[in-house]
């Protein structure tokens, strides 16, 4: 099946399921897509159990397997969605809370990675799953960052105080990049030394981390400045949209080829254009044109992504044998998230004040999404991959559906 045909199916289903949700379920758009797609997937699995000769599930799974979820998201969709999120972010608010955002995105991600890794390694032993500690850390690295796509879509339906929203948005934008870097480093350690990762030295680890993180930041700044200067001397809406598109695609591709963090690069470039470009390099007409275009791109790609998350249950259904440990992983990730929020806030509270109810909202509103699934799918074909994938998928579904649907009343209860 051609790429166009697959895209037509995904966009068509997104529109159809979105219509059903709008008319009957009245759930937030992205959550509604996940719920309906998940229900459809489970119905197909159930039908196959009743009438195995039809094999409708196998046919649909074969189509889904033609979509490389990891490459589709991590090497394509993510760059556009991160740029759109950064472009619309309130840079002045992010700058005001930069210390909180930086500490939570870095220290918080590392705390969660190690807590999840240690506890899940212990649980793997209880379930007699021989998963080495380094691969338990890999699980911790891919499941710890909050997903900017899921978090930013949350703000479209939940009214959060401006200061708290800035911290949540900033954390999700940057700990995504930090999380991917940590994941890359931990996987490199795991693969370099077999199961214990002992062959990779500290200098190599530090070099890899700084190449990814610092290199991505520098590349993003340079690309953002070039895009800004290109738009500064012109006033042509269509051309300036084209420049932003080129900026995203070239920057992300260059980052990947140079082994730098693509997510960090496009977030930095997006913040630069959103802060400098929108104010000083665009007329009012061009500004509306560019921002509307990126809002539309963000909405369409969000819809397709959350649809895919719901449909991917057909692909991971073969890992259902790990259901027990996957269910236990949900409270483990919540405890890890709680520690990754409370420890940085306890440190920062000596210099800053926080909004009433900030801690529970930050904990419960730290949603996981498609990035975690994509990272799990990107793992090499090791014998632990099925367990890691099923755990990741279970945590992501709980996060999007349960946390996503209950965070609004929590905000009203804790913040108002």
C-alpha positions as CSV (number, residue, x, y, z in Angstrom):
1,X,0.0,0.0,0.0
2,X,1.3,3.4,-1.0
3,X,2.2,6.2,1.5
4,X,-0.6,8.3,0.1
5,X,-3.1,5.5,0.6
6,X,-2.0,4.9,4.2
7,X,-2.1,8.7,4.9
8,X,-5.6,8.8,3.4
9,X,-6.8,6.1,5.7
10,X,-5.3,7.8,8.8
11,X,-6.6,11.2,8.0
12,X,-10.0,9.8,7.0
13,X,-10.3,7.8,10.3
14,X,-9.1,10.9,12.3
15,X,-11.9,12.9,10.7
16,X,-14.5,10.2,11.2
17,X,-13.6,9.4,14.8
18,X,-13.3,13.1,15.5
19,X,-16.9,13.6,14.2
20,X,-18.2,10.7,16.3
21,X,-16.5,12.2,19.4
22,X,-17.8,15.7,18.7
23,X,-21.4,14.5,18.2
24,X,-21.8,11.8,20.8
25,X,-18.9,11.5,23.4
26,X,-17.9,15.1,23.9
27,X,-14.5,14.2,25.1
28,X,-11.4,16.4,24.5
29,X,-10.6,15.9,20.8
30,X,-7.3,14.0,21.2
31,X,-8.4,11.9,24.1
32,X,-11.7,11.1,22.2
33,X,-9.6,9.8,19.2
34,X,-7.6,7.6,21.5
35,X,-10.7,6.2,23.2
36,X,-12.6,5.5,20.0
37,X,-9.5,4.0,18.2
38,X,-8.8,1.8,21.2
39,X,-12.4,0.6,21.4
40,X,-12.3,-0.1,17.6
41,X,-9.0,-2.1,18.1
42,X,-10.4,-4.1,21.0
43,X,-13.5,-4.8,19.0
44,X,-11.5,-6.1,16.1
45,X,-9.5,-8.4,18.5
46,X,-12.7,-9.6,20.0
47,X,-14.2,-10.3,16.6
48,X,-11.1,-12.3,15.6
49,X,-11.5,-14.4,18.7
50,X,-15.1,-15.2,17.7
51,X,-14.5,-15.6,14.0
52,X,-10.7,-16.4,13.6
53,X,-11.2,-17.5,9.9
54,X,-11.9,-13.9,8.8
55,X,-8.6,-12.5,10.2
56,X,-9.7,-8.9,9.9
57,X,-7.3,-8.0,12.8
58,X,-4.4,-9.5,10.9
59,X,-5.2,-7.5,7.8
60,X,-5.4,-4.2,9.7
61,X,-2.2,-5.1,11.6
62,X,-0.4,-5.7,8.4
63,X,-1.3,-2.2,7.3
64,X,-0.2,-0.7,10.6
65,X,3.1,-2.6,10.4
66,X,3.8,-0.7,7.2
67,X,3.9,2.5,9.3
68,X,7.2,2.7,11.1
69,X,5.8,4.5,14.2
70,X,9.2,5.4,15.4
71,X,10.4,7.0,12.2
72,X,7.0,8.5,11.4
73,X,7.0,10.3,14.8
74,X,10.6,10.8,15.8
75,X,11.9,11.6,12.2
76,X,8.9,13.4,10.9
77,X,5.8,14.5,12.8
78,X,7.5,15.4,16.0
79,X,9.6,18.2,14.5
80,X,6.6,20.0,13.2
81,X,4.6,19.6,16.5
82,X,7.5,20.7,18.7
83,X,8.1,23.8,16.5
84,X,4.4,24.7,16.6
85,X,4.3,24.3,20.3
86,X,7.5,26.4,20.8
87,X,6.2,29.0,18.3
88,X,3.1,29.6,20.3
89,X,4.8,29.5,23.7
90,X,4.9,32.6,25.8
91,X,8.7,33.3,25.7
92,X,8.6,36.0,28.4
93,X,6.8,33.6,30.8
94,X,9.3,30.8,30.0
95,X,12.2,33.2,30.6
96,X,10.8,34.3,33.9
97,X,10.5,30.6,35.1
98,X,13.6,29.4,33.3
99,X,15.3,28.1,36.5
100,X,12.3,26.0,37.5
101,X,11.8,24.7,33.9
102,X,15.5,23.9,33.6
103,X,15.8,22.1,36.9
104,X,12.6,20.1,36.4
105,X,13.5,19.2,32.8
106,X,17.0,18.0,33.7
107,X,17.1,16.9,37.3
108,X,13.5,15.8,37.4
109,X,14.0,13.6,34.3
110,X,17.1,11.9,35.8
111,X,15.4,11.3,39.1
112,X,12.4,9.6,37.4
113,X,14.7,7.6,35.1
114,X,16.5,6.0,38.0
115,X,13.5,5.5,40.2
116,X,11.6,3.7,37.5
117,X,14.7,1.8,36.5
118,X,15.4,0.5,40.0
119,X,11.8,-0.4,41.0
120,X,11.0,-2.0,37.6
121,X,14.2,-4.0,37.8
122,X,13.0,-5.4,41.1
123,X,9.5,-6.1,39.7
124,X,11.0,-7.8,36.7
125,X,12.7,-10.2,39.1
126,X,9.5,-10.9,41.0
127,X,7.8,-11.8,37.7
128,X,10.8,-13.9,36.7
129,X,11.6,-11.7,33.7
130,X,15.4,-11.8,33.3
131,X,15.8,-8.1,32.3
132,X,19.3,-6.7,33.1
133,X,19.4,-3.5,35.2
134,X,20.7,-1.4,32.3
135,X,17.6,-2.3,30.2
136,X,15.4,-1.4,33.2
137,X,17.1,2.0,33.1
138,X,16.3,2.2,29.4
139,X,12.6,1.7,30.3
140,X,13.0,4.5,32.9
141,X,14.6,6.8,30.4
142,X,11.9,6.4,27.7
143,X,8.9,6.6,30.1
144,X,10.0,9.5,32.3
145,X,9.8,12.6,30.1
146,X,6.3,14.2,29.9
147,X,5.1,14.4,26.3
148,X,4.9,18.0,25.0
149,X,2.3,16.9,22.4
150,X,0.0,15.5,25.1
151,X,0.7,18.3,27.6
152,X,0.2,21.1,25.2
153,X,-3.0,19.6,23.8
154,X,-4.2,19.5,27.5
155,X,-4.1,23.3,27.7
156,X,-6.7,23.5,24.9
157,X,-9.4,22.1,27.2
158,X,-8.1,22.8,30.8
159,X,-7.7,26.3,32.2
160,X,-4.5,26.4,34.2
161,X,-3.1,29.6,35.9
162,X,-0.6,31.3,33.6
163,X,2.5,30.8,35.8
164,X,1.7,27.1,36.3
165,X,0.9,26.7,32.6
166,X,4.3,28.2,31.7
167,X,6.1,25.8,33.9
168,X,4.3,22.8,32.6
169,X,4.6,23.8,29.0
170,X,8.3,24.7,29.4
171,X,9.1,21.5,31.2
172,X,7.4,19.3,28.6
173,X,9.1,21.1,25.7
174,X,12.6,20.7,27.1
175,X,12.4,17.5,29.1
176,X,11.3,15.8,25.9
177,X,14.6,16.7,24.4
178,X,16.5,15.9,27.6
179,X,14.7,12.6,27.8
180,X,15.5,11.6,24.3
181,X,19.2,12.4,25.0
182,X,19.2,10.4,28.2
183,X,17.5,7.5,26.3
184,X,20.1,7.7,23.6
185,X,23.0,7.6,26.1
186,X,21.5,4.7,28.1
187,X,20.8,2.6,25.0
188,X,24.3,3.3,23.8
189,X,25.7,2.1,27.1
190,X,23.5,-1.0,27.0
191,X,24.5,-1.9,23.5
192,X,28.2,-1.1,23.9
193,X,28.8,-3.6,26.7
194,X,26.2,-6.3,26.1
195,X,23.9,-6.6,29.1
196,X,25.9,-4.6,31.6
197,X,27.1,-1.8,29.3
198,X,30.6,-1.9,31.0
199,X,32.5,-1.1,27.8
200,X,31.5,2.5,27.5
201,X,33.7,5.0,29.4
202,X,32.6,8.0,31.4
203,X,34.3,10.4,28.9
204,X,32.4,8.8,26.0
205,X,29.1,9.1,27.9
206,X,29.8,12.8,28.7
207,X,30.8,13.5,25.1
208,X,27.7,11.9,23.7
209,X,25.4,13.8,26.1
210,X,27.0,17.2,25.3
211,X,27.0,16.5,21.6
212,X,23.3,15.8,21.7
213,X,22.2,18.4,24.2
214,X,24.6,21.4,23.7
215,X,25.0,20.7,20.0
216,X,21.2,20.7,19.5
217,X,20.9,24.0,21.4
218,X,23.6,25.7,19.3
219,X,22.2,24.4,16.1
220,X,18.7,25.6,17.0
221,X,20.0,29.1,17.8
222,X,21.9,29.3,14.6
223,X,19.0,28.0,12.5
224,X,16.5,30.3,14.3
225,X,18.7,33.3,13.6
226,X,19.1,32.4,9.9
227,X,15.4,32.0,9.6
228,X,14.8,35.3,11.4
229,X,17.2,37.2,9.2
230,X,15.7,35.7,6.0
231,X,12.2,36.9,7.0
232,X,13.3,40.3,8.4
233,X,13.8,42.0,5.0
234,X,10.6,40.7,3.3
235,X,6.8,40.8,3.7
236,X,5.3,37.9,1.8
237,X,3.1,35.6,3.9
238,X,3.4,32.5,1.7
239,X,7.1,32.8,1.4
240,X,7.6,33.2,5.1
241,X,5.5,30.1,5.8
242,X,7.8,28.3,3.4
243,X,10.8,29.6,5.2
244,X,9.5,28.3,8.6
245,X,8.8,24.9,7.0
246,X,12.3,24.8,5.5
247,X,13.7,25.9,8.9
248,X,12.0,23.0,10.7
249,X,12.8,20.3,8.2
250,X,16.4,21.3,7.5
251,X,17.3,21.9,11.1
252,X,15.8,18.5,12.3
253,X,17.4,16.6,9.4
254,X,20.8,18.3,10.0
255,X,20.6,17.5,13.8
256,X,19.9,13.8,13.1
257,X,22.8,13.6,10.6
258,X,25.2,15.3,13.1
259,X,24.0,13.1,16.0
260,X,22.6,16.1,17.8
261,X,19.2,16.4,19.5
262,X,16.6,17.2,16.9
263,X,13.9,17.9,19.4
264,X,16.0,20.4,21.3
265,X,17.1,22.1,18.1
266,X,13.6,22.7,16.7
267,X,12.3,23.8,20.2
268,X,15.1,26.4,20.4
269,X,14.5,27.5,16.8
270,X,10.8,27.7,17.4
271,X,11.3,29.8,20.6
272,X,13.6,32.1,18.6
273,X,11.2,32.7,15.8
274,X,8.2,32.9,18.2
275,X,10.0,35.6,20.2
276,X,12.1,37.5,17.7
277,X,10.6,36.6,14.4
278,X,7.0,37.1,15.2
279,X,7.6,40.5,16.8
280,X,10.2,42.1,14.5
281,X,10.3,40.2,11.2
282,X,6.6,39.9,10.3
283,X,3.8,42.3,9.5
284,X,0.5,41.8,11.3
285,X,-1.0,40.0,8.2
286,X,2.0,37.7,7.9
287,X,2.0,37.0,11.6
288,X,-1.6,35.8,11.5
289,X,-0.9,33.8,8.3
290,X,2.1,32.0,9.8
291,X,0.6,31.3,13.2
292,X,-2.7,30.1,11.7
293,X,-0.8,27.8,9.4
294,X,1.2,26.2,12.2
295,X,-1.9,25.9,14.4
296,X,-3.6,23.9,11.6
297,X,-0.5,21.7,11.1
298,X,-0.4,21.0,14.8
299,X,-4.1,20.1,15.0
300,X,-3.9,17.7,12.0
301,X,-0.7,15.9,13.2
302,X,-2.1,15.7,16.7
303,X,-5.2,14.0,15.5
304,X,-3.2,11.5,13.4
305,X,-0.8,10.8,16.3
306,X,-3.4,10.1,18.9
307,X,-5.4,8.0,16.4
308,X,-2.2,5.9,15.9
309,X,-1.7,5.5,19.6
310,X,-5.2,4.0,19.9
311,X,-4.7,1.7,16.9
312,X,-1.3,0.5,18.0
313,X,-2.9,-1.9,20.5
314,X,-3.3,-4.3,17.5
315,X,0.5,-4.3,17.1
316,X,1.4,-4.7,20.8
317,X,-1.4,-7.2,21.5
318,X,1.1,-10.0,21.2
319,X,2.8,-8.7,24.4
320,X,-0.4,-9.2,26.5
321,X,1.4,-11.8,28.6
322,X,3.2,-9.0,30.4
323,X,-0.1,-7.4,31.6
324,X,0.6,-7.9,35.3
325,X,3.9,-6.0,35.4
326,X,2.5,-3.4,33.0
327,X,-0.3,-2.6,35.5
328,X,2.2,-2.4,38.3
329,X,4.3,0.0,36.2
330,X,1.5,2.6,36.3
331,X,1.8,3.4,40.1
332,X,5.6,3.1,39.8
333,X,5.7,5.8,37.1
334,X,3.4,8.0,39.1
335,X,5.6,7.7,42.3
336,X,8.6,8.5,40.1
337,X,6.9,11.5,38.7
338,X,5.9,12.6,42.2
339,X,9.6,12.4,43.3
340,X,10.8,14.2,40.1
341,X,8.4,17.1,40.9
342,X,8.7,17.4,44.7
343,X,12.5,17.1,45.0
344,X,13.2,20.0,42.5
345,X,10.4,22.1,44.0
346,X,11.7,21.5,47.5
347,X,15.1,22.7,46.4
348,X,13.7,25.7,44.4
349,X,11.3,26.8,47.1
350,X,14.1,28.4,49.0
351,X,14.3,31.1,46.2
352,X,10.9,30.9,44.5
353,X,7.2,30.7,45.4
354,X,4.9,28.3,43.7
355,X,1.2,28.5,42.8
356,X,-1.2,26.9,45.3
357,X,-1.7,23.2,44.3
358,X,1.2,23.3,41.8
359,X,2.7,20.0,43.0
360,X,-0.4,17.7,42.5
361,X,-1.2,19.4,39.2
362,X,2.4,19.0,37.9
363,X,2.4,15.4,39.0
364,X,-1.0,14.4,37.6
365,X,-0.7,16.7,34.5
366,X,2.6,15.2,33.4
367,X,1.2,13.1,30.6
368,X,3.0,10.5,28.6
369,X,2.3,10.1,25.0
370,X,3.4,8.9,21.6
371,X,7.1,9.7,22.1
372,X,7.5,7.0,24.7
373,X,5.8,4.4,22.4
374,X,8.0,5.5,19.5
375,X,11.2,5.2,21.6
376,X,10.1,1.7,22.8
377,X,9.5,0.6,19.2
378,X,12.9,2.0,18.2
379,X,14.7,-0.5,20.5
380,X,16.7,-3.3,18.7
381,X,15.1,-6.8,18.6
382,X,16.3,-7.9,22.0
383,X,14.4,-10.4,24.1
384,X,13.3,-7.8,26.6
385,X,11.6,-5.5,23.9
386,X,8.1,-7.1,24.2
387,X,8.0,-6.5,28.0
388,X,9.3,-2.9,27.7
389,X,6.8,-2.2,24.8
390,X,3.8,-3.5,26.6
391,X,4.7,-1.7,29.8
392,X,5.2,1.6,27.9
393,X,1.9,1.2,26.1
394,X,0.0,0.5,29.2
395,X,1.4,3.5,31.0
396,X,0.8,5.8,28.0
397,X,-2.9,4.7,27.7
398,X,-3.5,5.2,31.4
399,X,-1.8,8.6,31.2
400,X,-3.8,9.9,28.2
401,X,-7.2,8.5,29.1
402,X,-7.3,8.5,33.0
403,X,-5.0,11.4,33.8
404,X,-6.1,13.4,30.8
405,X,-9.8,13.2,31.7
406,X,-9.4,13.8,35.4
407,X,-6.8,16.6,35.5
408,X,-9.5,19.3,34.8
409,X,-11.4,18.6,38.1
410,X,-8.1,18.3,39.9
411,X,-7.1,21.8,38.7
412,X,-10.4,23.2,39.9
413,X,-10.0,21.5,43.2
414,X,-6.4,22.3,43.9
415,X,-5.8,25.7,42.3
416,X,-9.1,27.6,42.5
